[in-house]
Structure formats: structure tokens, C-alpha cells
Amino acid sequence: MDNQKFDVIIIGGGAAGLFAAAQLPGNLSIGILESNDRVGKKLLATGNGKCNLTNLDMNIVHYNKPNVVEDFLDRFDAHDSIAFFEKLGLITKVSDKRVYPYSECASSVLDVLRRAVERNGVVVCTSHTVNNIESFNERFNVGGVFKQEGKPNEAFCYTADHVVLATGSAATFGRDSTSLFKVFGHTVRQPVPSLCPIRTDKEPLKGLQGVRVKAGIRIGYRYEVGEVLFKEFGLSGIAAFNMSGEIARGRAKAGDMLTVDFMPEYSKAEVESIFRKRDNGRQTVKELLVGTFHSKVQERIIWAAGCNEDDRAAGKIGVLANAIKNYRFNIEGLGDASLAQVMSGGLNPREFDENLMSLKVKNAYAIGEALDIDGDCGGYNLQWAWSSARAAALSIAKNAL
Ligand SMILES: Cc1cc2nc3c(=O)[nH]c(=O)nc-3n(C[C@H](O)[C@H](O)[C@H](O)COP(=O)(O)OP(=O)(O)OC[C@H]3O[C@@H](n4cnc5c(N)ncnc54)[C@H](O)[C@@H]3O)c2cc1C
């Protein structure tokens, strides 16, 4: 296994690593070193197994570092990703601006990427975990451990002219290998889970566990409407996942307030007006709310409004509307990495050039989630994987001429 020589070694056979390998010129010798026993494991889990591979609303506000991402998206955007995948044989479809494979199977995306990598003559080394990189005379020694079921571990050390760190993050199924670039003097913002459930105080959750609603979530000035799922520890669902970024990016913290809006289509004045029209003057609070909300939600709105269900509704409509529009939680923190879709943090992108080559060591690149770039739910993280991989691949191709 020792002393294999490559033009390019890509560490990590996930979304970004495979995409880069598919984009590199086939006349280069390219190796992918992947610690799992197969490539693209996380990719298979994306979009609930359907893989939301990009989004037609590719607005930079969906990222933690819009100014960094903008230039990469200008050079390779959602339409470029779709065109590239279609060239590989993937038919796509769009649902509410989110782009999926027509098959609605993440495996279709992985299949076309693997075929492209194979056609490009890339050597894919699975069960290879890299644990050190050395730079010498503008080349790299990449060393680690090859593990095979039922056999003793073997050390490996390969050399390459270019090295690409595409190791992703520790979010679900992943591992954090950003320390491999610390030896070059790169700094890392400590990754924290993002796109994950939000832990809250337990009192407002009582009785709501397992209830799923379409609602708004507000933290500070940010407001997001979507699915909210109440869990025993806090809030899950797409709206909660997207709002978790506010905490991961340090814009909100434990102790801050989060409110749920159970009637996001209406203003508070409109909610009051709806219930005033409905009230016949003799109804109880409970009778007034029946038919509008899940029975558990109804009970908790009455509780949050400080009412009893047998109270006369007349005179309580203002407090009920307030509880409906601003059902309060206190934030306790974020769910753990095993529940997260991405981590917020990683290698500082400012320490890399416009093609993601290290400003500290020539010909060392970092792409995808290993960098401190994260986006909202909706295909933004995979688009970053594609756009960053593309930039690095073009730069390597140019340098290797
Ligand atoms: C459940 C889930 C659902 C998601 N759904 C979506 C979605 O629908 N749309 C979207 O845009 N994003 C989604 N994401 C996020 C998206 O999957 C990631 O942002 C994206 O995969 C990052 O790509 P990457 O190549 O940087 O990292 P990864 O895809 O994680 O690949 C990194 C690879 O590097 C390997 N590796 C790590 N360290 C080493 C090492 N030392 N040696 C060798 N190999 C190593 C890992 O095993 C892994 O295979 C989802 C994530 C999860 C967990």
C-alpha cells in the first residue's frame, strides 16, 4: 500500500470530494481517501433520503458568511449545478424552488457522481483514515490507517502534488478532521451543531410532545415559517432547524426568548378579529378555540393566556390572540451533533484564496463543510459543496498544466 504517488489526493469521499474528483481533468492521477467503507454515506441521508441538491432561490442571505460565499455562487450557481448533474445523466425536478433528483432518491445523485469519478480514472481508497499531512518541497505526504474487517490495521503513506481537504464535519455520520490543516498554521472556529433541534425549557412543552404543526418561529428579529415538531427536549422540524443557526452563529444564546406563532398567516389584529366574529357572547374559551387548533395546542394556548377552559371567551380574546401569536419558550441550547445536519464552524475561509487554496501552504485546498461556511435547510449546504469543489478543481487543473 505504501508510496502511491498522485497528482491530487482528495481527503474525504463525500459530496464535495466526489464533485471535485468528477470535475478534475482525467489526465491527472487522482486519489480519494475515504475513512468509511464506502463513499457518499452522508449524501445518501440528505433531504430525508431524497437529496435536496440545490435551490433556485440561491440568495446569499441563506449562509453564515454571505460575503465569502457570493463570489463562489457567482461562478457556479444552482443552474450550473443542475446542468452539470444533467450532463452526468441525472434528471432533476423542482418543488417550491428546492431541487431534487427526479427519482427522489439520494442514491441517484451518488450513483452519477460515482460513475463520473470512475470514468475519470480516480483511485477510490475506502476504509482509509488520514491522520497526518506533511508538506515538503511543494509536495505532500498523506498518512493514516487502512482498516479492513478481520485483518490487522495497516499504515499508509501516499504522496501528492496537491491535497484537497474535503472531510466535512462531525454532524450526523461525520467526523471533524480540520485539525489536519492546523499543522499548516490554519485556525478553526470550534464547530457547534447547526440545522438541528433547539433545546428549550420544559414547561411550555407539556402535553405537546409529538405534535407537528405549521407555525412561525421567532428569535430576535428573525422569523421563519415551516414545520415545527414538539419533542420532549424542545423543538424540531425544518423551521426549528433553520432557526438553530441563530444560536450556532452566536446571534442568540441560552436564556433568550423564542416564540412560536400558531397562526402565521394572520397578524395579531386579524387573529383577534377572527375570534371576535366567532364569539357569540356565551362561549367558553375552549369552545371558541375548538376546530382551529390541534386539541393539545388548544390546551396550551389556554394555559399560556392564563385562562381556564371554562372561562367566558368575551374579554379574553386579546390575551388568547397574544398566546396564539407569541407562545413563549426560553432557549436552553442546541441539540447534539448526532442530530445535526451541519456544523457551524471549521477552517477560516479568509485563510484561503479565491479558489480555496491555502494562503499558508501552496497547493493545499479545503472545500465543503470543512470550511466555516454553513447554510440554511433547502439545498444550500450541498450547493456550497458543489461551488467550492468546482473552484478548487478548476484551480488545480490550471496549476497542473
Ligand atoms: C441527515 C442530513 C440531511 C441533510 N440534508 C441536506 C439536504 O437535503 N440538502 C443540503 O444541501 N444539505 C443537506 N445536508 C448537509 C450536507 O449533507 C452536507 O453539508 C454536505 O454533505 C457536506 O459535504 P462535504 O463533502 O463537505 O462533507 P461530507 O459529505 O460529510 O463528506 C466528508 C467525507 O470525509 C470523510 N472523512 C472525514 N474525515 C476523514 C479522514 N480523516 N480521512 C478520510 N476521510 C475522512 C467522511 O467520512 C465523509 O465521507 C444534510 C446533512 C445531514 C446529516
The ligand as an SDF file (V2000), in Angstrom:
LIG
                    3D

 53 58  0  0  0  0  0  0  0  0999 V2000
  -29.3440   13.9600    7.7690 C   0  0  0  0  0  0  0  0  0  0  0  0
  -28.7810   15.0390    6.8770 C   0  0  0  0  0  0  0  0  0  0  0  0
  -29.5580   15.5790    5.8700 C   0  0  0  0  0  0  0  0  0  0  0  0
  -29.0570   16.6070    5.0580 C   0  0  0  0  0  0  0  0  0  0  0  0
  -29.8230   17.0590    4.0320 N   0  0  0  0  0  0  0  0  0  0  0  0
  -29.3340   18.0300    3.1950 C   0  0  0  0  0  0  0  0  0  0  0  0
  -30.0690   18.4540    2.0520 C   0  0  0  0  0  0  0  0  0  0  0  0
  -31.1230   17.8920    1.7130 O   0  0  0  0  0  0  0  0  0  0  0  0
  -29.5470   19.4530    1.3050 N   0  0  0  0  0  0  0  0  0  0  0  0
  -28.3500   20.0490    1.5950 C   0  0  0  0  0  0  0  0  0  0  0  0
  -27.9350   20.9740    0.8880 O   0  0  0  0  0  0  0  0  0  0  0  0
  -27.5960   19.6200    2.6410 N   0  0  0  0  0  0  0  0  0  0  0  0
  -28.0590   18.6120    3.4240 C   0  0  0  0  0  0  0  0  0  0  0  0
  -27.2820   18.1520    4.4590 N   0  0  0  0  0  0  0  0  0  0  0  0
  -25.9290   18.7370    4.6510 C   0  0  0  0  0  0  0  0  0  0  0  0
  -24.9530   18.1340    3.6110 C   0  0  0  0  0  0  0  0  0  0  0  0
  -25.0840   16.7400    3.5990 O   0  0  0  0  0  0  0  0  0  0  0  0
  -23.5090   18.4930    3.9580 C   0  0  0  0  0  0  0  0  0  0  0  0
  -23.3790   19.8910    4.0910 O   0  0  0  0  0  0  0  0  0  0  0  0
  -22.5700   18.0080    2.8400 C   0  0  0  0  0  0  0  0  0  0  0  0
  -22.6180   16.6050    2.7570 O   0  0  0  0  0  0  0  0  0  0  0  0
  -21.1430   18.4430    3.1210 C   0  0  0  0  0  0  0  0  0  0  0  0
  -20.3210   17.8960    2.1230 O   0  0  0  0  0  0  0  0  0  0  0  0
  -18.7750   17.5910    2.4150 P   0  0  0  0  0  0  0  0  0  0  0  0
  -18.2620   16.8570    1.2510 O   0  0  0  0  0  0  0  0  0  0  0  0
  -18.1180   18.8330    2.8600 O   0  0  0  0  0  0  0  0  0  0  0  0
  -18.8220   16.6390    3.6770 O   0  0  0  0  0  0  0  0  0  0  0  0
  -19.3680   15.0940    3.7490 P   0  0  0  0  0  0  0  0  0  0  0  0
  -20.4250   14.8850    2.7410 O   0  0  0  0  0  0  0  0  0  0  0  0
  -19.6920   14.8810    5.1710 O   0  0  0  0  0  0  0  0  0  0  0  0
  -18.1030   14.2560    3.3510 O   0  0  0  0  0  0  0  0  0  0  0  0
  -16.9200   14.2460    4.1210 C   0  0  0  0  0  0  0  0  0  0  0  0
  -16.2880   12.8780    3.9810 C   0  0  0  0  0  0  0  0  0  0  0  0
  -14.9700   12.9140    4.5200 O   0  0  0  0  0  0  0  0  0  0  0  0
  -14.7360   11.7070    5.2220 C   0  0  0  0  0  0  0  0  0  0  0  0
  -13.6660   11.9480    6.2010 N   0  0  0  0  0  0  0  0  0  0  0  0
  -13.6970   12.7580    7.2930 C   0  0  0  0  0  0  0  0  0  0  0  0
  -12.5010   12.7490    7.9240 N   0  0  0  0  0  0  0  0  0  0  0  0
  -11.6970   11.9040    7.2240 C   0  0  0  0  0  0  0  0  0  0  0  0
  -10.3450   11.4840    7.3670 C   0  0  0  0  0  0  0  0  0  0  0  0
   -9.5770   11.9150    8.3820 N   0  0  0  0  0  0  0  0  0  0  0  0
   -9.8280   10.5990    6.4660 N   0  0  0  0  0  0  0  0  0  0  0  0
  -10.5810   10.1460    5.4260 C   0  0  0  0  0  0  0  0  0  0  0  0
  -11.8880   10.5240    5.2370 N   0  0  0  0  0  0  0  0  0  0  0  0
  -12.4240   11.3960    6.1070 C   0  0  0  0  0  0  0  0  0  0  0  0
  -16.0890   11.4010    5.8530 C   0  0  0  0  0  0  0  0  0  0  0  0
  -16.2000   10.0290    6.1890 O   0  0  0  0  0  0  0  0  0  0  0  0
  -17.0410   11.8120    4.7380 C   0  0  0  0  0  0  0  0  0  0  0  0
  -17.3760   10.7530    3.8820 O   0  0  0  0  0  0  0  0  0  0  0  0
  -27.7510   17.1180    5.2710 C   0  0  0  0  0  0  0  0  0  0  0  0
  -26.9540   16.5400    6.2800 C   0  0  0  0  0  0  0  0  0  0  0  0
  -27.4650   15.5170    7.0560 C   0  0  0  0  0  0  0  0  0  0  0  0
  -26.5880   14.9130    8.1320 C   0  0  0  0  0  0  0  0  0  0  0  0
  1  2  1  0
  2  3  1  0
  2 52  2  0
  3  4  2  0
  4  5  1  0
  4 50  1  0
  5  6  2  0
  6  7  1  0
  6 13  1  0
  7  8  2  0
  7  9  1  0
  9 10  1  0
 10 11  2  0
 10 12  1  0
 12 13  2  0
 13 14  1  0
 14 15  1  0
 14 50  1  0
 15 16  1  0
 16 17  1  0
 16 18  1  0
 18 19  1  0
 18 20  1  0
 20 21  1  0
 20 22  1  0
 22 23  1  0
 23 24  1  0
 24 25  2  0
 24 26  1  0
 24 27  1  0
 27 28  1  0
 28 29  2  0
 28 30  1  0
 28 31  1  0
 31 32  1  0
 32 33  1  0
 33 34  1  0
 33 48  1  0
 34 35  1  0
 35 36  1  0
 35 46  1  0
 36 37  1  0
 36 45  1  0
 37 38  2  0
 38 39  1  0
 39 40  1  0
 39 45  2  0
 40 41  1  0
 40 42  2  0
 42 43  1  0
 43 44  2  0
 44 45  1  0
 46 47  1  0
 46 48  1  0
 48 49  1  0
 50 51  2  0
 51 52  1  0
 52 53  1  0
M  END
$$$$
